[in-house]
Amino acid sequence: MPTSRLNPADRARYARQIRLSGFGESAQAVLLDSHVLVIGAGGLGAPILSYLAAVGIGTITVVDPDIVELSNLHRQVIHSEAAIGTRKIDSAKERMNGINSSIGIRTIPELLTPDNALELFDGVDIVVDGSDNFATRYLANDACEILGIPLVWGTILGFDGQVAVFDAKHGATLRDLYPEVPAPGSVPDCSVAGVLGPLCGSIGSAMAMEAIKVITGIGTPLFNSVAIHSSLDASWETVPVRPIPGRPPVTDLDQHRGDYEQHSFDSFSADDAASSPANTDAGESTLGPATLTWADIDEDAILVDIRDDDEVASGMVPGAKHIPMEDLLADPGRLQLTTTTDSNGQIDSANRQESTRSPGIAVYCRSGVRSAKTAAQLRSQGIAVTSISGGYLAYLSQPAPQRR
């Protein structure tokens, strides 16, 4: 039962929703007592956070290490031009406080990982996932299943979007809707396929409404179903989802860590891999590891930021060189490598990086997906390059003293 009692200011602020039949002061009190964790303060997070703050969620926790970029503003309407270059969570908090100064807002400037997910989710009433990658979505789903917390899930791509509520206690989860985790890079994200801002508003608002329904008990939440929206014809279709018979419940995140490692993969084909020196034991030892974390990167390593021009405008790792991905793959010579070939045209192993801790050149992108693809293609040519797992977001997740 809710412990909050509405004061005169609450009754005035929330008057229009309190008057709703079947809602009333009791539902408002439940909202004021609730704690919602939102993953992401971007395209989906913007409407989710705005409406949850406005409706009177008592405590909102926002998890996102990212910074505001100019290319965000067409859809991430919680941010302003003045916020470019600042953390999204700080910009979002300022806007949410401007909407409703009576609620509590907690900000976590970190990536969601298997090492912090259970701790961050512990004690919250519901998680709303506004992330933009499959690794985080499956991690959020699994952590919620372990803790018995409902998860509001949504995704957008192009002109279409999907919304669902996953709760193992009520039936289906994300693993019943999509049993196999899509391979990193196999589904284009919004940076490749594009997205219109109003679609983010449609899906994000629907997700906020689902969270409100689950918390207050009004209406029929999207348990065991997924709502599919096409913005071009303004249609909504609800498709049933059922638990997979015999699917083992998720009880330990360590058992599924491979599903959360979205940033360590090779993008070249099996035929390429069979002939690639980077895919052999000898190739691994001479080219160094394919993927490392920021903690494992040697201080003397040459860092190359392969993000696009608009992405780096809001910040780079100090000392890094900027070579966009397409430019680098078109002309690997821009790395100014010392790698040479012998008289037979083979890579001279004497000039390959000998250290297995950190190769001489490390590339990073926003989240690690593009850098992993880039490193795989360059390594298939015998070039000693590593990808930094988690990319710039992982860099931003580090406490300031640990950064380069």
VENTA-V626707 format. One record per residue. N is the residue number from 1. SS is DSSP state (a for helix, b for strand, c for the rest). PHI is phi in whole degrees, -180 to 180 (* if undefined). Layout:
n->N ss->SS phi->PHI
n->N ss->SS phi->PHI
This chain:
n->1 ss->c phi->*
n->2 ss->c phi->-68
n->3 ss->c phi->-103
n->4 ss->c phi->-69
n->5 ss->c phi->-117
n->6 ss->c phi->-71
n->7 ss->c phi->-94
n->8 ss->a phi->-57
n->9 ss->a phi->-66
n->10 ss->a phi->-63
n->11 ss->a phi->-64
n->12 ss->a phi->-73
n->13 ss->a phi->-65
n->14 ss->c phi->-103
n->15 ss->a phi->-56
n->16 ss->a phi->-68
n->17 ss->a phi->-86
n->18 ss->a phi->-62
n->19 ss->c phi->-74
n->20 ss->c phi->-63
n->21 ss->c phi->-63
n->22 ss->c phi->87
n->23 ss->c phi->-110
n->24 ss->a phi->68
n->25 ss->a phi->-68
n->26 ss->a phi->-65
n->27 ss->a phi->-67
n->28 ss->a phi->-64
n->29 ss->a phi->-64
n->30 ss->a phi->-63
n->31 ss->a phi->-61
n->32 ss->a phi->-66
n->33 ss->a phi->-91
n->34 ss->c phi->-91
n->35 ss->b phi->-128
n->36 ss->b phi->-115
n->37 ss->b phi->-105
n->38 ss->b phi->-114
n->39 ss->b phi->-94
n->40 ss->c phi->99
n->41 ss->c phi->-121
n->42 ss->c phi->-107
n->43 ss->a phi->-59
n->44 ss->a phi->-80
n->45 ss->a phi->-62
n->46 ss->a phi->-58
n->47 ss->a phi->-71
n->48 ss->a phi->-59
n->49 ss->a phi->-66
n->50 ss->a phi->-61
n->51 ss->a phi->-76
n->52 ss->a phi->-68
n->53 ss->a phi->-66
n->54 ss->a phi->-65
n->55 ss->a phi->-76
n->56 ss->c phi->101
n->57 ss->c phi->-65
n->58 ss->c phi->-62
n->59 ss->b phi->-135
n->60 ss->b phi->-123
n->61 ss->b phi->-106
n->62 ss->b phi->-115
n->63 ss->b phi->-115
n->64 ss->c phi->-173
n->65 ss->c phi->-92
n->66 ss->c phi->-74
n->67 ss->b phi->-116
n->68 ss->c phi->-79
n->69 ss->c phi->-121
n->70 ss->a phi->-57
n->71 ss->a phi->-70
n->72 ss->a phi->-79
n->73 ss->c phi->-69
n->74 ss->c phi->-71
n->75 ss->c phi->-133
n->76 ss->c phi->-95
n->77 ss->c phi->-75
n->78 ss->c phi->-79
n->79 ss->c phi->-104
n->80 ss->c phi->-124
n->81 ss->a phi->-59
n->82 ss->a phi->-66
n->83 ss->a phi->-89
n->84 ss->c phi->-56
n->85 ss->c phi->92
n->86 ss->c phi->-102
n->87 ss->b phi->-67
n->88 ss->a phi->-63
n->89 ss->a phi->-65
n->90 ss->a phi->-70
n->91 ss->a phi->-63
n->92 ss->a phi->-65
n->93 ss->a phi->-63
n->94 ss->a phi->-61
n->95 ss->a phi->-68
n->96 ss->a phi->-65
n->97 ss->a phi->-63
n->98 ss->a phi->-67
n->99 ss->a phi->-78
n->100 ss->c phi->-151
n->101 ss->c phi->-82
n->102 ss->c phi->-92
n->103 ss->c phi->-102
n->104 ss->b phi->-98
n->105 ss->b phi->-126
n->106 ss->b phi->-110
n->107 ss->b phi->-122
n->108 ss->b phi->-123
n->109 ss->c phi->-85
n->110 ss->c phi->-136
n->111 ss->c phi->-72
n->112 ss->c phi->-77
n->113 ss->c phi->-132
n->114 ss->c phi->-63
n->115 ss->c phi->-85
n->116 ss->c phi->-120
n->117 ss->a phi->-60
n->118 ss->a phi->-65
n->119 ss->a phi->-67
n->120 ss->a phi->-67
n->121 ss->a phi->-81
n->122 ss->c phi->-60
n->123 ss->c phi->92
n->124 ss->c phi->-87
n->125 ss->c phi->-85
n->126 ss->b phi->-159
n->127 ss->b phi->-113
n->128 ss->b phi->-117
n->129 ss->b phi->-97
n->130 ss->c phi->-108
n->131 ss->c phi->-76
n->132 ss->c phi->-126
n->133 ss->c phi->-148
n->134 ss->a phi->-68
n->135 ss->a phi->-59
n->136 ss->a phi->-68
n->137 ss->a phi->-63
n->138 ss->a phi->-71
n->139 ss->a phi->-64
n->140 ss->a phi->-62
n->141 ss->a phi->-59
n->142 ss->a phi->-69
n->143 ss->a phi->-64
n->144 ss->a phi->-66
n->145 ss->a phi->-63
n->146 ss->a phi->-62
n->147 ss->a phi->-88
n->148 ss->c phi->72
n->149 ss->c phi->-109
n->150 ss->b phi->-68
n->151 ss->b phi->-125
n->152 ss->b phi->-94
n->153 ss->b phi->-120
n->154 ss->b phi->-153
n->155 ss->b phi->-151
n->156 ss->b phi->-134
n->157 ss->b phi->-163
n->158 ss->b phi->64
n->159 ss->c phi->-104
n->160 ss->b phi->-122
n->161 ss->b phi->-152
n->162 ss->b phi->-137
n->163 ss->b phi->-139
n->164 ss->b phi->-156
n->165 ss->b phi->-120
n->166 ss->b phi->-107
n->167 ss->c phi->-156
n->168 ss->c phi->-60
n->169 ss->c phi->-72
n->170 ss->c phi->-102
n->171 ss->c phi->138
n->172 ss->c phi->-78
n->173 ss->c phi->-127
n->174 ss->a phi->-59
n->175 ss->a phi->-71
n->176 ss->a phi->-87
n->177 ss->a phi->-76
n->178 ss->c phi->-130
n->179 ss->c phi->-62
n->180 ss->c phi->-102
n->181 ss->c phi->-72
n->182 ss->c phi->-59
n->183 ss->c phi->-63
n->184 ss->c phi->-55
n->185 ss->c phi->87
n->186 ss->c phi->-76
n->187 ss->c phi->-117
n->188 ss->c phi->-65
n->189 ss->c phi->-93
n->190 ss->a phi->-65
n->191 ss->a phi->-69
n->192 ss->a phi->-100
n->193 ss->a phi->-85
n->194 ss->c phi->86
n->195 ss->b phi->-161
n->196 ss->c phi->-95
n->197 ss->a phi->-56
n->198 ss->a phi->-59
n->199 ss->a phi->-65
n->200 ss->a phi->-59
n->201 ss->a phi->-64
n->202 ss->a phi->-64
n->203 ss->a phi->-72
n->204 ss->a phi->-63
n->205 ss->a phi->-65
n->206 ss->a phi->-63
n->207 ss->a phi->-66
n->208 ss->a phi->-62
n->209 ss->a phi->-64
n->210 ss->a phi->-63
n->211 ss->a phi->-62
n->212 ss->a phi->-63
n->213 ss->a phi->-63
n->214 ss->a phi->-65
n->215 ss->a phi->-66
n->216 ss->a phi->-91
n->217 ss->c phi->85
n->218 ss->c phi->-83
n->219 ss->c phi->65
n->220 ss->c phi->-123
n->221 ss->c phi->-63
n->222 ss->c phi->-81
n->223 ss->b phi->-72
n->224 ss->c phi->56
n->225 ss->b phi->-161
n->226 ss->b phi->-129
n->227 ss->b phi->-94
n->228 ss->b phi->-112
n->229 ss->b phi->-118
n->230 ss->b phi->-111
n->231 ss->c phi->-73
n->232 ss->c phi->-72
n->233 ss->c phi->-117
n->234 ss->c phi->58
n->235 ss->b phi->-98
n->236 ss->b phi->-126
n->237 ss->b phi->-131
n->238 ss->b phi->-106
n->239 ss->b phi->-114
n->240 ss->b phi->-70
n->241 ss->c phi->-129
n->242 ss->c phi->-120
n->243 ss->c phi->-59
n->244 ss->c phi->-75
n->245 ss->c phi->-57
n->246 ss->c phi->82
n->247 ss->c phi->-65
n->248 ss->c phi->-64
n->249 ss->c phi->-67
n->250 ss->c phi->-83
n->251 ss->c phi->-124
n->252 ss->c phi->-152
n->253 ss->a phi->-64
n->254 ss->a phi->-62
n->255 ss->a phi->-69
n->256 ss->a phi->-124
n->257 ss->a phi->-58
n->258 ss->a phi->-60
n->259 ss->a phi->-73
n->260 ss->a phi->-98
n->261 ss->c phi->-93
n->262 ss->c phi->-73
n->263 ss->c phi->-108
n->264 ss->c phi->-125
n->265 ss->c phi->-159
n->266 ss->c phi->-107
n->267 ss->c phi->-97
n->268 ss->c phi->-83
n->269 ss->c phi->-74
n->270 ss->a phi->-62
n->271 ss->a phi->-64
n->272 ss->a phi->-64
n->273 ss->a phi->-64
n->274 ss->a phi->-63
n->275 ss->a phi->-102
n->276 ss->c phi->-84
n->277 ss->a phi->-65
n->278 ss->a phi->-74
n->279 ss->a phi->-104
n->280 ss->c phi->-111
n->281 ss->a phi->-60
n->282 ss->a phi->-66
n->283 ss->a phi->-64
n->284 ss->a phi->-64
n->285 ss->a phi->-73
n->286 ss->a phi->-87
n->287 ss->a phi->-94
n->288 ss->c phi->81
n->289 ss->c phi->-66
n->290 ss->c phi->-74
n->291 ss->b phi->-140
n->292 ss->b phi->-138
n->293 ss->c phi->-89
n->294 ss->a phi->-60
n->295 ss->a phi->-67
n->296 ss->a phi->-93
n->297 ss->c phi->-75
n->298 ss->c phi->-66
n->299 ss->c phi->-60
n->300 ss->c phi->-91
n->301 ss->c phi->-65
n->302 ss->b phi->-85
n->303 ss->b phi->-96
n->304 ss->b phi->-125
n->305 ss->b phi->-89
n->306 ss->c phi->-102
n->307 ss->c phi->-72
n->308 ss->c phi->-73
n->309 ss->a phi->-58
n->310 ss->a phi->-68
n->311 ss->a phi->-75
n->312 ss->a phi->-77
n->313 ss->c phi->-61
n->314 ss->c phi->-95
n->315 ss->c phi->144
n->316 ss->c phi->-139
n->317 ss->c phi->-68
n->318 ss->c phi->-54
n->319 ss->c phi->88
n->320 ss->c phi->-77
n->321 ss->b phi->-97
n->322 ss->b phi->-108
n->323 ss->c phi->-134
n->324 ss->c phi->-54
n->325 ss->a phi->-52
n->326 ss->a phi->-63
n->327 ss->a phi->-67
n->328 ss->a phi->-67
n->329 ss->a phi->-69
n->330 ss->a phi->-73
n->331 ss->c phi->-144
n->332 ss->a phi->-59
n->333 ss->a phi->-62
n->334 ss->a phi->-66
n->335 ss->a phi->-74
n->336 ss->c phi->56
n->337 ss->c phi->-72
n->338 ss->c phi->-95
n->339 ss->c phi->-61
n->340 ss->c phi->-126
n->341 ss->b phi->-117
n->342 ss->c phi->-86
n->343 ss->c phi->-65
n->344 ss->c phi->-93
n->345 ss->c phi->84
n->346 ss->c phi->-89
n->347 ss->b phi->-64
n->348 ss->c phi->-78
n->349 ss->a phi->-65
n->350 ss->a phi->-66
n->351 ss->a phi->-98
n->352 ss->c phi->-78
n->353 ss->c phi->-67
n->354 ss->c phi->-88
n->355 ss->c phi->-71
n->356 ss->c phi->-93
n->357 ss->c phi->-81
n->358 ss->c phi->-155
n->359 ss->c phi->-68
n->360 ss->c phi->-68
n->361 ss->b phi->-125
n->362 ss->b phi->-127
n->363 ss->b phi->-108
n->364 ss->b phi->-142
n->365 ss->c phi->-127
n->366 ss->c phi->-70
n->367 ss->c phi->-125
n->368 ss->c phi->109
n->369 ss->a phi->-71
n->370 ss->a phi->-67
n->371 ss->a phi->-69
n->372 ss->a phi->-67
n->373 ss->a phi->-64
n->374 ss->a phi->-65
n->375 ss->a phi->-62
n->376 ss->a phi->-62
n->377 ss->a phi->-68
n->378 ss->a phi->-69
n->379 ss->a phi->-67
n->380 ss->c phi->-65
n->381 ss->c phi->-97
n->382 ss->c phi->85
n->383 ss->c phi->-94
n->384 ss->c phi->-77
n->385 ss->b phi->-135
n->386 ss->b phi->-120
n->387 ss->b phi->-103
n->388 ss->b phi->-92
n->389 ss->c phi->-61
n->390 ss->c phi->85
n->391 ss->a phi->57
n->392 ss->a phi->-64
n->393 ss->a phi->-65
n->394 ss->a phi->-66
n->395 ss->a phi->-62
n->396 ss->a phi->-67
n->397 ss->a phi->-74
n->398 ss->c phi->-74
n->399 ss->c phi->-58
n->400 ss->a phi->-50
n->401 ss->a phi->-64
n->402 ss->a phi->-88
n->403 ss->c phi->-78
n->404 ss->c phi->-61
